[in-house]
Amino acid sequence: MAIDFTLSEEELGLRKQARAFADEVLSGVADAIAPFADPLDRFRAIRPFYEQMVAGGFLRGLVPAQYGGGRFTNLQFALACEEIARVDVNVASALLGTGLGLHPIIVGGTEEQKERFLRPFTGDQPRLGAIAFTEAAGGANYDSPDPAAGTQTFAELVGDEWVINGKKAYTTNASGWDDRGADLISVMVRTDMSRPSSESLAVIVVEAGTPGVEITGMIDTIGHLATNSPVVEFNDVRVPVSNMIGSPGDGLELIKAAFSWTCSSIGAACVGRMRAAFDFAYEFTRTDHRSGPHPVLEYQNAGYMLADIKTRIEAARYFAWKAADHYDKTGGKDRELANMVKIFNSELSVQTVYDAMRLVGVEAYGDRTPIASIMQDVLCFPVYDGGNMGVRRRAIHEMLLNPAFDPLAAGENRLSL
């Protein structure tokens, strides 16, 4: 990407494709899920939209070309996420969750594993992937050096199989469309409870239909209403030894890499939701008088607030682009800007949508405008996909504690460590 932020023809084309897809297809999601009180029913209701996303090539965009896909760069994916999330976050979350499940295989799998696990995601079926990261007790200290703490899902080597036992939560997509499980779940486990995570954390792939995988609960969230958030229990789940990605101890870096990949796309999704709030508030202030003599926009305080909202949107967009470009230029090794953009844009989106609510007034708190539902969505961004306090800021803090940290590196597209 050039310093003037000019997008290539390919990038512009993808952006326009995603915008058209959102407007023409995903605009129907809200009505499709509205009749359902049960979160699992709402999730099932987005399947036709996900199928159209697969037909549009977005699922193939998660898989490298050598395994039958057409993998997006991180910047390309961020461009698409902004346009898609502007209209709906649920279908995008299903795609992002699938990408998280595939990512450890892409960066750490053997050629045999990549062929076996990735190629099925390049067809025309609406396959789902998942990453089982968050423990039922929380995920913030998953990497604790204390063997008695951290990840408590355990995999024991028995003959030529790994036997997995444990309980995970917020495992997006894990139930699958038919309640038989996602096509593939990358499960974060410990292989030796007497050793720290740096020596025992691992990722093991569990395929759909494997006995012992049970969905024991469904978390109903206040936003992302059709995003699948199940509680998953693994009870003596047996998989071949060959399903482990890398070796025990490799899981730490595989997980950090996966959650760095999502950061700029979530940052871009935050921009999309902020745009949706701005678009409504702008039109409202241009056309509504609130029983006064002039449109709301003509009052200085309203105009100034809109100016601030628009400024935040532009700044957040270019930060997401920068982080995505830096991730691409460093071969996916960046951990600094990735975590920063997730923190900054997610928290900025909450403040921005709140300001849009203030402009619209009490109508923004009801169901006669979209602002309240947008707020419900953005409240999720700071606390999911690695919470900003428990995971993201801690990752940056650890970097700052390292004497080798270079504060200028990111500005020159170098790794800070």
N, C-alpha and C positions, 0 to 999 in steps of 0.2 A: 504494500500500500504506500503510495507516495505521501510526502510530508503535507501536501495540500488536501489530503483526505479524499482525493478523487478515487472513486471506485472503478474497477475494471468493468468492461462490458459484461463479462460473465457474472460479476458480483451484482451489478445493476439488474441484470436479467433475473437472477435468483430472487433479489429483493422484490421485484415486480411480480414474479410468480407467486411468492409467499403472500404478498399483499392481496392479489386477486383471489388466491385460495382462501384466505381468511374472510374476505368480504363475500365471496360467492358460496362458500361451503360452511365455514366455521360460524358464520353468523346465525346458523340454525341450532347451535348447540344449546343455548340457554332455554329455548322453547322445548327442546327434546328432553332435557333433564328435569324441567320444572315439575312434571306430574309426580315425581318419585320422591318419597320421604326417606327411603332406605339408601344409604350411600353406595351399596353394591349394585342396586338397580340403576342408580345414576351412572355408575361406571359402565355398566353393560350398555346403557343407552348411547354412549359415545362410540361404540364399535363401528357403526357405519361411517362415521367421520374419520376414524382412524384408518379404516379400509381405503377411503379416498386419499388419505395422506400417503398410504403405502403405494397406491396406484400413481400418485404424483411423484414418486421417486424419493420421498423424504426418508423412508426406512433404509433404502439402499445407500443413502447418503451417510449412514453411520459406519459402513463397512468399506475397508480398503479395496481398491480396484482388483488387486491380485486374487481376491477371494470372491469376486463377482459383484462387488459393489461399486460405488462412485463416491468415496468418502469426502464429505465437505471439509474444507479447512475450518479452523476454529472461527475465523472471521466470517466465513460464509454462513456457518451455523448461527452465529450471533445475528447476522443480518436477517435471516429467516425468522429467528425467534422473536425479534422485536415486532415484525409485522403480524405474526401469528398471535402472539400474546396480546396485542392490541385489541383483538376481538374475543379470544378465548384462551384461558390458561390450561384447561383440562386435557385437551388432546395433545398439546405441546408437552405437558407433564408426562403423559404416557410414552411419548417418543423419547423424552429426556431420560426417563427411568430405564427404558430399553437400552439407550446409549450407555448409561452407567453400568448396566449388567454386562455389556459387551466389552467395555473399555479394558478391564484387566486382561482379557484374552488378547485384545489387539496389541497391547504394549508388552505383555509378558508371556503369552502363550507360545507353544511350539508350533511348527508348521502343521503337524498333525492336528493339534487342538484347534488351530485357526480354521483349517478346512472343515473340521467336524462341527464346530460350534458356530462359525460366522456365516458360512455359505448358505445355510437354510434361511437366513434373514435377508437374502437378496432376491427372493421370489415374490410372488404376488399374494402371499398369505399374510394376514394381520398379526404376525408373531410379536410376542411380548417378551422382553427381558427384564430382569430386576436385579438389584443389588441388596443383599440382606446385610446391612451394616449396623443399624441402630439396635442395641440390646434392649430388651424389655425394660430394663432399669435405666436406660439412657445411653447415649453414645459419646458424650463429651470426653470421657477418659478411656476411650477404646485402646489407646496406645500406652497406658500406664506402665511404667517400668516395674511396678510392684506386681509380682506374680499372683498375689491374692486379689488384685483389682483388675480393672479393664475388661476386655472381652471375656465373657463367660460361656460362650458357645464353643463346645469342645469337639475336636475330631480325633478319634483314636484309630491308629493303624492296626487293622486286624487282617492278617494274611495279605491278600492283594486288594483290600478295600479300605476306604476311610469310612468310619462309622461316626455320624454327626449327631450330637444332642445339644439342644439349646433352644432359646426363645428370642425372636426378633420382633421389632415393631416398626411401623411406618415403612414397610417394605413395598414401595410403590410397584404396582402391577403384579404382585406375587400371586394373587388368586387366579390370574388368567381370566379369559373371557367366560370360561365355562366352569369356574370354581375347581378345576383340576390342577391348577398351578400354572405359573408362567412357563413359557417354552424353555426358559433357561433362567436359573437364579445363581448368581455369583455370591457365595456365602462366605463372610469373613468369620474365621474360626481361630481358635488357639489349638495347637497340636501337643502342647506340653504345659500343663497348668503350674508346673514348678519353675518355668523359665519366663523371663520377661517377654513383652511383645516383640522386641527387636529380634528375638530368636525363635519365637513360636507362632507369630501371627501369620496366617495363610489365607488364601482364597481358593475355595473349592467350588466347582460348577456342579449344580444339581439340576438335572433335566426333568421336564414335565413327566408325570406318571410315576416318579420314583416313590416307592412305599415309604411311609413315615412322615411325609410332609403334610402338615395339617394347618388349615386356616382356622384359628380359634377365636378370632375377634375381628371387628371392622371398626376402625376409628372414624367417627363422623366429625369432620372439621368444619369450621364456620365459613371458610372460603375454599377455593379449589374444590367445589362441591362434587365434581365427578372424577376427582383424582383418587385412585384406589390406595387406601392406607391400612392394610391388614396387619394383624398380629399373626406371626407364623411360628409354629413349633416344629422342631426337627427331633423326631423320636426314633432313635436307632436307624437313621437314614444311611443307607449303604450305597456308596458310589465307587467306581473303580479308582485305583491309585492314580491312573492317568488323567483323572479329572482335576487334580490339583494344578493350579497355575503357578509355575515356578516351584519354590521350595519353602519349607517352614522358615519364617523370618522375612520372606519377600513380600508378605502381605502388607506390611507397613507402607512401603513405597508404592505398591500397586493401588492401595486405597487413596493415598495422597494424590497420586497421578489422576485417578478417576475423578476425584472431587475438585481438582484443579481444572480439568477439562470442562466441567459444567459452569464454572464461575462467570465467564464473560457472557455466556448465553443467558444465564439468570440475570446478570446485569442488564442485558439487552431486553429481556422480558419485562424487567422493571420499567424500562423506558417505554415499552409498549403499553403497559397499564397506565403509566403517567400520561401518555398521549391520549388515551381513551378518556381520562378524567379531564384533561385540558380541553379536548375537542368539545365535550359536552358543556363544560363551564364557559368556554368562549362563546359558543352559540347561545347559551342561556343569557349571558350578559349583553350580547348584541341585540337580542330580541325581546327580552322580558323587562318590563318597567317596574314590577313589584308595586303596582298601583301608584307609582310616581309619575312625574311629567316627562322623564327621560329614560332611555335604556340604561340598565345598570352599568354598562361599560363606560358611559360618559362621566361617571363619577371617578375622581382621581384615585381614591383608595382601591377601587376595583381594578382599574387599569394597571396600577402599579403592582398589585398582587399577581395579575395575569402575566405581567412582564417578568416577575420573579419566577413564576412557574415555568414559563417558556425557557428562561435562561437555564434553569436546573435540568430541563429535558435535554437541551443541547449539550450541556456539560457532561451529563450522564451518558449520553450516546457516544460521545467521542472518547470517554474513558473506557467504555465497553469495547469500542473498536481498537483502542490502543492496547488494552489487555489481551484481546484476542489475537491481534497482530504479533504482540510480544510472545505469546504462547506459541504461535506458529513459527516464529523466527528462532526460538530457543528449542525447537523440537519437542515441545510439550514439557519442558523441564522447569518452566517458570512456576514459582510458588508465591512470589511477592505480589505482583500486580493482580494475579488471579484472585487471591484472598481479599486484596484491597477493594477491587471493583465489586465483589459480591457484598462486602460490608457496606461500602459507600452508597451504591445504587439502591440496595434493598432498604436501607434506613431513609435515604432521601425520598424514595417512593412513598413511604408512609406519610412523611411531612407534606409532600406535594399533593397527594390525594386529599389529605386533611384540609389543606388550604383551598382546594377546589370545593370541598364541602362547605367551607365557610363562605365562599362566594355565592354558592347556590342557596345556602340557608337551610331551613328545616326540611325543605323538600328533598334534600340530599340524604336525609336520614331515613326516608321511607322507600317504598317499592315503586314509586312513580317516576323515579330517575335511576340511572345505572350507577350513580356515584357510590351508594352504600355497598353494592356488591363488589365494586372495584376495590373499595377499602378492605372488605373482607378478604379479597385475594392478596393485596399487597402486605397485609399484616403477617402473612405466612413467610414472606421472603426473608426477613431477618433471622427466622428461627429454624428454617428447614434447610436441607442439603448441607449439613454442617452448620450448626447455629453460629451466629456471629460472635457470641461471647464464649461459648464452650469450645469451639473448634477454630473459627477463622482468625479471631484476634490472637488466640494462643499460638497459632502457627506463625503469625508475623512476629509476635513477642519472642518466640524461640529463635527466629532469624536475627532479631536485633541483639540478642544476647551473645551471638557468635562474633568473636573479635574479627573474623574475616569478612563480615558484612560490609558491602560496598553501597553506600546510599545513592550514588550517581549511576549505578549500573543500569537500572531499568530505563532511565532516560536515554541511554545509548544502546538499547536493545542487547544488553549483556545480562548474564545471570548475576544477581547480587551475592550469591554464594556458590 
